[in-house]
């Protein structure tokens, strides 16, 4: 009798299958398997089968990119479709300093050269480690009136390393492997010489990410990640790229980086090497280093989950940007600093804009891209884009979520209300930083958020939570400007008499004092009128006074606000150096969606977490006569203060 079930992976089930098989033999019909020495042999067979089954299962999983867990296997499978994972990225700082040679023996120097490699170190330890910042190429500046100014220099965190390879005629399978891990691949520089002599001409080779545009005489090299997070270089074959010749010497330089750990450094000490135009080293006359921008941009090597996500998508795009998914896959390959990308066609807009594709990018550091970076991304997208389709890069737009939570807790199980509140805020903060929110196309899941609140501490019995969504309007002061604010979510009309929309204060021409925005719904409840009002207090309550009507419209269904030209003189709220007007509404659905270019952010600072003692659960008020109720439909104040 053959074994019937080949799918058992449990040791006891495998053992029982072997016993059942033996009992089918008439010689073992009444045999006591548990009390005999044969039990030991059966255990060995079952254990061997168990180990073999486990290994077979793991091997079969590692064959496919979806099931693979080991990084080496995931990288290998991604390599088969031409995908190179992003490397660790060096943190970058911008510094300035000068060298005074007037009182030195180098006062007649014409130029000074800051040599590539080590430039400066951190003046203090961060944690238990100091960091080295380097440059990748020599920088030469003129000496003017005895002063050589090195202004706005970008320095990169990392140890500058140089490796040399010689092409060996007897090594037919020669490999160019960089022995260090934690390399920032964007800092790799490759120089090829005809021979080892100093007089041999030096030719620079560039990194090629694909075969498009590569000719037989192109001086390029290719890169791939291998085991232990190291990198291997390989060169052309005179079909795609120039082939190396016997005797060539390959000099490879790069930075070994600490990644995100070096972000935020703002104090440096000069440790570099400077020579004059005659090659003599400068030993003194250095000024203190001025930090124009503290270090930022350092990041870790691409994770296994990210490789699994992007490798198939890049392969599916075939390095052609046709669909929105193609752009979302290609942009992170072009701009390594992209944390999240949202792409949609102009036909999805109202009114439609045909022939355009709109791209919104959330950088890893900061909120916006400079115009120079935008232009560079668009130029690099051209070889991938379909003719006639124009990519447009839009600025990031935050959609803030504010919560007002009344949290009931049993004081018998909590040391204090503040302890429970701090625990809740810590858990909510972790959720706000999770990938569920910090990406384009994300969704705030109301039921999950309530569960996070309830599960924060065993003393919490329930919570009543209201949701608001907010956009910050950047005000153009002292000029007439119209504004459009899109929320991407339908508004909830709580009151037909108006004041569903709330804003922070601002000042406009023609009206004295601070004014606020609000709305008055039309009879259909789908749209409304925007007006300006002021607030006053009669001693008992706050009273609104409408001072200007018909300054705009609101579409409750589409979640859009349109303001007619206003001359804004100033605002009560600022963000950095920008004057802003905060405008908040209640969404119709508590599940908030970040559509198109909108990027969800859970605003902890503007959220409310009030602790209320649940006296019914604690037993101090079993009848509930003193129970404090909280409204699930509170409209709150008239304005944002």
C-alpha positions as CSV (number, residue, x, y, z in Angstrom):
1,X,0.0,0.0,0.0
2,X,1.5,3.4,-1.0
3,X,1.4,6.4,1.1
4,X,-1.7,8.4,0.4
5,X,-1.0,11.9,1.7
6,X,2.2,13.5,0.5
7,X,1.3,17.0,1.8
8,X,1.8,16.5,5.5
9,X,4.5,18.8,7.0
10,X,3.8,18.0,10.6
11,X,6.1,15.6,12.3
12,X,3.3,13.7,14.2
13,X,1.3,13.4,11.0
14,X,4.2,12.0,9.0
15,X,5.0,9.5,11.8
16,X,1.4,8.3,11.8
17,X,1.4,8.0,8.0
18,X,4.4,5.6,8.3
19,X,2.8,3.6,11.0
20,X,-0.4,3.3,9.0
21,X,1.6,2.1,6.0
22,X,3.4,-0.6,8.1
23,X,0.1,-1.8,9.6
24,X,-1.3,-2.4,6.1
25,X,1.3,-5.2,6.0
26,X,-0.1,-8.4,7.5
27,X,3.2,-9.0,9.4
28,X,2.6,-5.9,11.5
29,X,-1.2,-6.0,11.9
30,X,-1.1,-6.3,15.7
31,X,2.3,-4.9,16.3
32,X,2.9,-2.4,19.2
33,X,4.8,0.4,17.5
34,X,5.0,2.6,20.5
35,X,6.4,0.1,22.9
36,X,9.0,-1.5,20.6
37,X,12.5,-0.5,19.4
38,X,11.0,0.0,15.9
39,X,9.5,3.2,17.3
40,X,13.0,4.8,17.2
41,X,13.5,3.9,13.5
42,X,10.1,5.3,12.7
43,X,11.0,8.6,14.5
44,X,14.2,8.8,12.4
45,X,12.3,8.2,9.2
46,X,9.6,10.8,10.2
47,X,12.3,13.3,11.1
48,X,14.2,12.8,7.9
49,X,11.0,13.2,5.9
50,X,10.0,16.3,7.9
51,X,13.4,18.0,7.2
52,X,13.3,17.0,3.5
53,X,9.8,18.4,3.2
54,X,10.7,21.6,4.9
55,X,13.8,22.1,2.7
56,X,11.8,21.3,-0.5
57,X,9.2,23.8,0.5
58,X,11.7,26.6,1.2
59,X,13.6,25.9,-2.0
60,X,10.5,26.1,-4.0
61,X,9.5,29.4,-2.3
62,X,13.0,30.9,-3.0
63,X,12.6,30.2,-6.7
64,X,9.9,32.8,-7.2
65,X,10.3,36.5,-6.3
66,X,6.9,36.7,-4.5
67,X,7.9,33.9,-2.1
68,X,11.6,34.5,-1.7
69,X,12.7,35.7,1.7
70,X,16.5,35.8,1.4
71,X,17.9,39.1,0.0
72,X,20.4,37.3,-2.2
73,X,17.7,35.3,-3.9
74,X,15.4,38.3,-4.3
75,X,18.2,40.3,-5.9
76,X,19.1,37.4,-8.1
77,X,15.6,37.0,-9.4
78,X,15.3,40.8,-9.9
79,X,18.6,40.7,-11.9
80,X,16.9,38.3,-14.3
81,X,14.5,41.0,-15.3
82,X,17.2,43.7,-15.5
83,X,16.4,45.4,-12.2
84,X,19.2,46.8,-10.0
85,X,18.1,47.6,-6.4
86,X,18.8,51.0,-5.0
87,X,22.0,51.2,-3.0
88,X,22.6,52.9,0.3
89,X,22.7,56.7,-0.2
90,X,25.2,59.1,1.3
91,X,24.0,62.0,3.3
92,X,24.9,65.4,1.6
93,X,25.7,68.7,3.2
94,X,26.6,72.1,1.6
95,X,29.5,74.0,3.1
96,X,31.7,77.0,2.5
97,X,35.1,78.1,3.7
98,X,38.1,80.1,2.5
99,X,41.9,79.9,2.6
100,X,44.0,83.0,3.3
101,X,47.5,82.7,1.8
102,X,48.6,86.3,2.3
103,X,50.9,85.6,5.2
104,X,52.2,82.3,4.0
105,X,54.9,81.2,1.6
106,X,52.2,80.6,-1.0
107,X,51.1,84.2,-1.4
108,X,51.9,84.1,-5.1
109,X,49.7,81.0,-5.8
110,X,47.3,81.5,-8.7
111,X,44.9,78.7,-7.9
112,X,44.2,76.2,-5.1
113,X,42.9,72.7,-5.5
114,X,40.8,70.8,-3.0
115,X,41.7,67.2,-3.7
116,X,39.0,64.6,-3.9
117,X,38.5,62.4,-0.9
118,X,38.3,63.4,2.7
119,X,37.3,67.1,3.2
120,X,35.9,67.4,6.8
121,X,34.7,65.4,9.8
122,X,32.0,66.0,12.3
123,X,33.1,68.1,15.3
124,X,31.2,65.9,17.8
125,X,30.1,62.3,18.0
126,X,26.6,61.5,17.0
127,X,25.7,58.6,19.3
128,X,29.0,56.7,19.5
129,X,30.3,57.5,16.0
130,X,31.8,60.4,14.1
131,X,31.3,60.8,10.4
132,X,33.6,61.6,7.5
133,X,32.5,63.8,4.6
134,X,34.2,63.7,1.2
135,X,34.1,65.0,-2.3
136,X,34.2,62.9,-5.5
137,X,36.2,65.2,-7.8
138,X,38.9,67.8,-7.4
139,X,37.7,71.4,-7.0
140,X,40.0,74.2,-8.2
141,X,39.3,77.9,-7.4
142,X,41.3,81.0,-8.2
143,X,43.2,83.0,-5.6
144,X,41.9,86.6,-5.5
145,X,43.8,89.1,-3.3
146,X,45.3,86.3,-1.4
147,X,42.0,84.6,-0.7
148,X,40.7,81.3,-2.2
149,X,37.0,80.9,-1.6
150,X,35.5,77.4,-1.7
151,X,31.8,78.4,-1.7
152,X,28.7,76.1,-1.8
153,X,30.5,72.8,-1.9
154,X,28.5,69.7,-1.7
155,X,30.2,67.1,0.6
156,X,29.1,63.5,0.8
157,X,29.2,61.4,3.9
158,X,31.4,58.3,3.5
159,X,34.9,56.9,3.4
160,X,36.6,57.5,0.0
161,X,37.9,54.2,-1.3
162,X,39.9,53.4,-4.5
163,X,40.2,50.0,-6.0
164,X,42.5,49.1,-9.0
165,X,42.0,46.2,-11.4
166,X,44.4,45.1,-14.2
167,X,43.1,43.2,-17.2
168,X,44.7,39.8,-17.1
169,X,45.1,37.9,-20.4
170,X,45.2,34.6,-18.5
171,X,42.0,35.1,-16.5
172,X,39.2,34.5,-18.9
173,X,36.5,34.8,-16.2
174,X,37.9,37.9,-14.6
175,X,35.4,39.7,-12.3
176,X,35.4,43.3,-11.1
177,X,33.9,43.0,-7.6
178,X,34.0,45.8,-5.1
179,X,34.8,44.2,-1.7
180,X,33.0,46.7,0.5
181,X,29.4,46.6,1.4
182,X,27.3,49.8,2.2
183,X,28.5,51.4,-1.1
184,X,26.6,54.4,-2.5
185,X,26.5,53.3,-6.1
186,X,25.8,56.8,-7.3
187,X,29.3,57.8,-6.2
188,X,31.1,55.1,-8.2
189,X,33.7,56.7,-10.6
190,X,35.5,54.5,-13.2
191,X,38.7,55.6,-15.0
192,X,40.4,53.3,-17.5
193,X,44.0,53.7,-18.6
194,X,45.8,51.8,-21.4
195,X,48.6,50.8,-19.0
196,X,50.0,51.2,-15.5
197,X,52.2,54.2,-16.4
198,X,51.3,57.8,-15.2
199,X,51.7,59.1,-18.7
200,X,49.0,56.7,-20.0
201,X,45.8,58.6,-21.1
202,X,42.8,58.4,-18.7
203,X,39.3,57.8,-20.0
204,X,36.2,58.2,-17.9
205,X,33.5,55.5,-18.1
206,X,29.9,56.2,-17.2
207,X,27.3,54.0,-15.6
208,X,24.6,52.7,-18.1
209,X,21.2,51.7,-16.7
210,X,20.0,50.1,-19.9
211,X,21.1,49.2,-23.4
212,X,19.2,52.1,-25.1
213,X,21.6,54.4,-26.9
214,X,24.6,52.3,-26.2
215,X,27.0,52.0,-29.2
216,X,30.0,49.7,-29.7
217,X,32.4,52.5,-28.9
218,X,30.4,53.8,-25.8
219,X,32.6,54.1,-22.7
220,X,30.2,52.7,-20.2
221,X,30.1,50.1,-17.4
222,X,27.2,48.2,-15.9
223,X,26.5,47.4,-12.3
224,X,24.7,44.7,-10.4
225,X,24.3,43.7,-6.8
226,X,25.7,40.4,-5.7
227,X,25.8,38.5,-2.4
228,X,26.4,40.3,0.9
229,X,25.2,43.6,-0.5
230,X,28.3,44.1,-2.6
231,X,28.5,45.2,-6.2
232,X,30.1,43.9,-9.4
233,X,31.1,45.9,-12.4
234,X,31.1,44.6,-15.9
235,X,32.0,46.2,-19.2
236,X,31.0,46.1,-22.8
237,X,31.8,43.5,-25.5
238,X,32.3,45.9,-28.5
239,X,28.6,45.4,-29.4
240,X,27.1,47.2,-26.4
241,X,29.9,49.3,-25.1
242,X,33.6,49.3,-25.6
243,X,35.4,46.2,-24.6
244,X,38.5,46.4,-22.3
245,X,41.8,45.3,-23.7
246,X,44.6,43.3,-22.1
247,X,46.8,45.5,-20.0
248,X,44.2,48.1,-19.3
249,X,44.1,49.4,-15.7
250,X,40.7,50.2,-14.2
251,X,40.6,52.6,-11.3
252,X,37.3,52.5,-9.4
253,X,36.6,55.0,-6.6
254,X,33.5,55.2,-4.4
255,X,32.1,56.1,-1.0
256,X,31.3,53.6,1.8
257,X,28.4,55.3,3.5
258,X,26.6,55.2,6.9
259,X,23.3,56.0,5.2
260,X,20.6,57.8,7.1
261,X,22.6,57.8,10.4
262,X,24.6,60.8,9.2
263,X,21.6,63.0,8.5
264,X,21.3,66.2,10.5
265,X,25.0,67.0,10.9
266,X,25.6,70.7,11.2
267,X,29.1,71.2,12.5
268,X,32.4,70.3,10.7
269,X,36.1,70.5,11.1
270,X,38.3,70.7,8.0
271,X,40.5,67.7,7.4
272,X,41.1,67.8,3.7
273,X,44.1,68.3,1.4
274,X,44.6,71.5,-0.6
275,X,47.5,72.1,-3.0
276,X,48.5,75.2,-5.0
277,X,49.0,75.3,-8.7
278,X,52.6,74.0,-8.3
279,X,51.4,70.9,-6.3
280,X,52.6,72.1,-2.9
281,X,50.4,71.3,0.1
282,X,48.7,74.2,2.0
283,X,49.1,73.7,5.7
284,X,47.5,76.7,7.3
285,X,45.3,79.7,6.6
286,X,42.0,77.8,6.7
287,X,38.9,79.5,7.9
288,X,36.1,77.9,10.0
289,X,33.6,75.9,7.9
290,X,30.2,77.6,7.4
291,X,27.4,75.1,7.0
292,X,24.9,76.3,4.4
293,X,22.7,73.2,4.6
294,X,23.0,70.5,7.3
295,X,23.4,67.0,6.0
296,X,20.3,65.3,4.6
297,X,19.3,62.7,2.0
298,X,21.1,59.7,3.5
299,X,19.0,56.5,3.2
300,X,19.4,52.7,3.6
301,X,19.7,50.2,0.8
302,X,16.5,49.2,-0.9
303,X,14.5,46.8,1.1
304,X,13.4,43.3,0.0
305,X,9.8,44.3,0.0
306,X,10.6,47.3,-2.3
307,X,12.5,45.1,-4.7
308,X,9.6,42.7,-4.9
309,X,7.3,45.6,-5.6
310,X,9.3,47.5,-8.3
311,X,11.2,44.8,-10.1
312,X,8.2,43.2,-11.9
313,X,6.8,46.7,-12.6
314,X,10.0,48.0,-14.2
315,X,10.2,44.8,-16.3
316,X,6.6,45.2,-17.3
317,X,7.2,48.7,-18.5
318,X,10.1,47.6,-20.7
319,X,11.7,51.0,-20.1
320,X,8.8,52.6,-21.9
321,X,6.6,55.1,-20.1
322,X,3.1,54.4,-21.5
323,X,0.8,53.8,-18.5
324,X,0.7,55.6,-15.2
325,X,2.2,52.4,-13.6
326,X,5.1,52.7,-16.0
327,X,5.9,56.2,-14.8
328,X,5.5,55.2,-11.2
329,X,8.1,52.5,-11.7
330,X,10.6,54.5,-13.8
331,X,10.6,57.8,-11.8
332,X,12.2,56.2,-8.7
333,X,15.0,54.8,-10.9
334,X,15.7,58.3,-12.3
335,X,15.3,60.2,-9.0
336,X,16.7,58.1,-6.2
337,X,15.4,60.6,-3.5
338,X,11.7,59.8,-4.4
339,X,9.9,58.4,-1.4
340,X,6.5,58.0,-3.1
341,X,5.2,58.8,-6.6
342,X,1.7,59.5,-7.9
343,X,1.0,59.6,-11.6
344,X,-2.3,60.3,-13.5
345,X,-3.3,61.3,-17.0
346,X,-4.7,64.7,-17.9
347,X,-7.9,63.0,-19.0
348,X,-8.8,62.4,-15.4
349,X,-8.8,66.1,-14.6
350,X,-11.9,68.4,-14.7
351,X,-11.7,69.9,-17.3
352,X,-9.5,67.3,-19.1
353,X,-6.0,68.2,-20.2
354,X,-5.3,65.7,-23.0
355,X,-1.7,65.0,-24.1
356,X,-0.2,65.5,-20.6
357,X,0.7,63.2,-17.7
358,X,0.9,64.7,-14.3
359,X,3.5,63.5,-11.8
360,X,3.7,64.3,-8.1
361,X,6.8,63.3,-6.1
362,X,7.3,63.1,-2.4
363,X,11.0,63.4,-1.7
364,X,12.6,61.5,1.2
365,X,13.8,64.8,2.7
366,X,11.7,68.0,2.5
367,X,8.3,68.5,0.9
368,X,9.0,70.1,-2.5
369,X,11.3,69.6,-5.5
370,X,13.3,72.6,-6.9
371,X,12.7,73.7,-10.4
372,X,16.1,72.5,-11.4
373,X,15.3,68.9,-10.2
374,X,12.0,69.0,-11.9
375,X,13.6,69.9,-15.2
376,X,16.2,67.3,-14.8
377,X,13.6,64.6,-14.2
378,X,11.6,65.6,-17.2
379,X,14.7,65.6,-19.4
380,X,15.6,62.1,-18.2
381,X,12.0,60.9,-18.9
382,X,12.1,61.9,-22.5
383,X,13.8,58.7,-23.8
384,X,11.0,56.7,-22.1
385,X,8.0,58.8,-23.0
386,X,5.6,58.3,-25.9
387,X,5.8,61.0,-28.5
388,X,3.2,63.7,-28.0
389,X,2.8,63.0,-24.3
390,X,4.2,65.9,-22.1
391,X,5.1,65.0,-18.5
392,X,4.3,67.7,-15.9
393,X,5.7,67.6,-12.4
394,X,3.3,69.0,-9.8
395,X,4.2,70.2,-6.3
396,X,3.3,68.0,-3.3
397,X,-0.1,68.8,-1.8
398,X,-0.8,67.7,1.8
399,X,-4.2,66.6,2.9
400,X,-4.1,66.7,6.7
401,X,-6.3,64.6,8.9
402,X,-7.2,65.9,12.3
403,X,-8.9,63.8,15.0
404,X,-10.9,64.8,18.0
405,X,-11.1,61.8,20.3
406,X,-12.9,61.4,23.6
407,X,-11.3,58.3,25.2
408,X,-13.1,56.5,28.1
409,X,-10.9,54.6,30.5
410,X,-11.3,52.5,33.6
411,X,-9.2,54.3,36.2
412,X,-8.9,51.0,38.2
413,X,-6.5,49.7,35.5
414,X,-4.5,52.9,34.8
415,X,-1.9,54.6,36.9
416,X,-3.1,58.0,35.7
417,X,-5.0,59.7,32.8
418,X,-1.8,61.3,31.5
419,X,-0.1,57.9,31.3
420,X,-2.9,56.4,29.2
421,X,-3.0,59.6,27.0
422,X,0.7,59.5,26.3
423,X,0.4,55.8,25.4
424,X,-2.4,56.6,23.0
425,X,-0.4,59.5,21.4
426,X,2.7,57.3,21.0
427,X,0.6,54.6,19.2
428,X,-1.1,57.1,17.0
429,X,2.3,58.7,16.1
430,X,3.6,55.3,15.0
431,X,0.6,54.8,12.9
432,X,1.0,58.2,11.3
433,X,4.6,57.2,10.3
434,X,3.5,53.9,8.8
435,X,3.4,53.0,5.1
436,X,-0.4,52.9,5.2
437,X,-0.4,56.7,5.3
438,X,3.0,57.9,4.0
439,X,2.5,57.1,0.4
440,X,0.4,58.3,-2.5
441,X,-2.9,56.6,-3.0
442,X,-3.1,55.8,0.7
443,X,-6.3,55.5,2.8
444,X,-7.0,56.5,6.3
445,X,-9.0,53.5,7.7
446,X,-11.3,54.8,10.4
447,X,-12.2,51.4,11.9
448,X,-8.5,50.4,12.1
449,X,-7.7,53.8,13.8
450,X,-10.4,53.2,16.4
451,X,-9.0,49.8,17.1
452,X,-5.5,51.4,17.6
453,X,-7.0,53.7,20.2
454,X,-8.9,50.9,22.0
455,X,-5.9,48.6,22.0
456,X,-3.5,51.2,23.3
457,X,-4.1,50.3,27.0
458,X,-6.1,47.7,28.8
459,X,-7.9,50.4,30.8
460,X,-9.5,51.9,27.6
461,X,-13.2,50.9,27.4
462,X,-14.3,52.9,24.3
463,X,-13.8,56.1,22.3
464,X,-15.8,58.7,20.4
465,X,-13.7,60.0,17.5
466,X,-14.6,62.8,15.0
467,X,-12.6,63.3,11.8
468,X,-11.8,66.6,10.0
469,X,-9.7,67.1,6.9
470,X,-7.6,70.2,6.3
471,X,-5.8,71.9,3.5
472,X,-3.4,74.8,4.0
473,X,-3.9,77.6,1.4
474,X,-0.7,79.5,0.5
475,X,-1.7,83.2,0.4
476,X,-0.2,85.5,-2.2
477,X,-0.1,88.7,-0.3
478,X,-0.8,92.2,-1.6
479,X,-2.2,91.1,-4.9
480,X,-5.5,89.9,-6.3
481,X,-5.4,86.2,-6.7
482,X,-8.0,83.5,-7.2
483,X,-7.6,80.1,-5.5
484,X,-8.7,76.5,-6.0
485,X,-8.5,74.1,-3.1
486,X,-9.2,70.4,-3.8
487,X,-9.7,67.8,-1.0
488,X,-10.5,64.7,-3.1
489,X,-13.2,63.6,-0.7
490,X,-16.9,64.5,-0.5
491,X,-17.8,67.0,2.3
492,X,-20.4,66.3,4.9
493,X,-23.0,69.1,5.3
494,X,-23.8,69.1,9.0
495,X,-25.8,72.3,9.0
496,X,-28.0,73.6,6.2
497,X,-27.7,77.1,7.6
498,X,-24.0,77.1,6.9
499,X,-20.7,77.3,8.8
500,X,-19.7,73.7,7.8
501,X,-16.4,75.1,6.6
502,X,-13.9,76.6,9.1
503,X,-10.8,78.7,8.4
504,X,-8.1,80.5,10.3
505,X,-8.0,84.2,10.3
506,X,-6.7,86.6,7.7
507,X,-7.0,90.2,6.5
508,X,-8.2,91.5,3.1
509,X,-8.2,94.9,1.5
510,X,-11.4,96.9,2.0
511,X,-12.3,95.3,5.4
512,X,-10.8,96.2,8.7
513,X,-9.8,93.5,11.2
514,X,-9.5,89.8,10.9
515,X,-12.0,87.8,8.7
516,X,-12.8,84.1,8.3
517,X,-14.2,81.9,5.5
518,X,-17.3,79.8,5.7
519,X,-20.1,78.5,3.6
520,X,-23.9,78.6,3.0
521,X,-25.3,75.5,1.2
522,X,-27.7,75.9,-1.7
523,X,-31.1,74.2,-1.6
524,X,-29.8,71.1,-3.4
525,X,-27.2,70.5,-0.7
526,X,-24.6,69.7,-3.4
527,X,-23.0,73.2,-3.7
528,X,-22.8,76.4,-1.8
529,X,-21.6,79.9,-1.5
530,X,-18.5,81.1,0.3
531,X,-18.6,84.3,2.4
532,X,-16.3,86.3,4.7
533,X,-17.3,87.0,8.3
534,X,-16.0,88.4,11.5
535,X,-16.6,87.2,15.0
536,X,-17.6,89.2,18.1
537,X,-18.6,88.3,21.6
538,X,-21.6,89.7,23.5
539,X,-20.3,88.3,26.8
540,X,-22.2,85.0,26.6
541,X,-21.5,83.6,23.2
542,X,-19.6,84.1,20.0
543,X,-21.5,85.9,17.2
544,X,-20.7,85.8,13.5
545,X,-21.1,88.9,11.3
546,X,-21.1,88.4,7.6
547,X,-19.0,91.2,6.0
548,X,-18.8,90.1,2.3
549,X,-20.9,87.6,0.4
550,X,-20.3,85.6,-2.8
551,X,-16.5,85.5,-2.5
552,X,-16.4,81.9,-3.9
553,X,-18.2,78.6,-4.3
554,X,-18.0,75.2,-2.7
555,X,-18.7,71.8,-4.4
556,X,-19.6,69.5,-1.5
557,X,-19.7,66.4,-3.8
558,X,-16.3,66.8,-5.4
559,X,-14.7,68.3,-2.4
560,X,-13.6,71.5,-4.0
561,X,-13.5,75.1,-2.9
562,X,-13.1,78.0,-5.4
563,X,-12.3,81.6,-4.3
564,X,-12.7,84.6,-6.5
565,X,-9.9,87.1,-6.7
566,X,-9.0,88.3,-3.2
567,X,-6.3,90.8,-2.1
568,X,-5.0,89.1,1.1
569,X,-2.9,91.5,3.2
570,X,-1.8,89.0,5.9
571,X,-2.7,85.8,7.7
572,X,-2.9,84.7,11.3
573,X,-1.1,81.4,10.6
574,X,2.4,80.9,9.0
575,X,4.4,77.9,8.1
576,X,8.1,78.7,7.9
577,X,8.2,82.0,5.9
578,X,4.9,81.3,4.1
579,X,1.6,82.9,5.0
580,X,-1.2,80.3,5.1
581,X,-4.9,80.0,5.7
582,X,-6.0,76.7,7.3
583,X,-9.3,75.5,5.9
584,X,-10.9,72.4,7.5
585,X,-14.2,70.5,6.8
586,X,-15.8,67.2,7.9
587,X,-15.6,64.4,5.3
588,X,-18.8,62.5,4.4
589,X,-16.9,59.3,4.9
590,X,-14.5,58.8,7.8
591,X,-12.3,56.7,5.5
592,X,-10.3,59.4,3.9
593,X,-8.6,58.8,0.6
594,X,-5.5,60.5,-0.8
595,X,-6.3,60.9,-4.5
596,X,-4.0,61.8,-7.3
597,X,-1.4,64.4,-6.0
598,X,-2.8,64.5,-2.5
599,X,-0.6,63.1,0.2
600,X,-2.2,62.1,3.5
601,X,-0.7,63.2,6.8
602,X,-2.2,62.5,10.2
603,X,-1.6,65.8,12.1
604,X,-1.0,64.9,15.7
605,X,-0.2,68.5,16.8
606,X,-3.7,69.7,15.8
607,X,-5.5,66.6,17.0
608,X,-7.3,66.4,20.4
609,X,-7.1,63.4,22.8
610,X,-9.3,63.9,25.9
611,X,-9.4,61.3,28.6
612,X,-12.7,60.7,30.3
613,X,-13.1,58.4,33.3
614,X,-15.6,55.6,32.6
615,X,-17.2,55.5,36.0
616,X,-19.7,52.8,35.0
617,X,-16.9,50.4,34.1
618,X,-14.9,51.3,37.2
619,X,-17.9,50.5,39.4
620,X,-18.2,54.0,41.0
621,X,-21.4,54.8,39.1
622,X,-23.1,51.5,38.1
623,X,-26.4,53.3,37.4
624,X,-24.8,55.6,34.9
625,X,-26.4,58.7,36.4
626,X,-23.1,60.6,36.3
627,X,-21.9,59.2,32.9
628,X,-20.3,61.9,30.7
629,X,-21.5,61.6,27.1
630,X,-19.7,62.8,24.1
631,X,-21.3,63.8,20.8
632,X,-20.5,61.9,17.6
633,X,-21.7,64.9,15.5
634,X,-20.2,67.9,17.2
635,X,-19.7,70.8,14.8
636,X,-17.2,72.6,17.1
637,X,-16.3,76.3,16.9
638,X,-17.0,78.6,14.1
639,X,-13.4,79.3,13.3
640,X,-9.9,77.9,13.6
641,X,-7.9,79.9,16.2
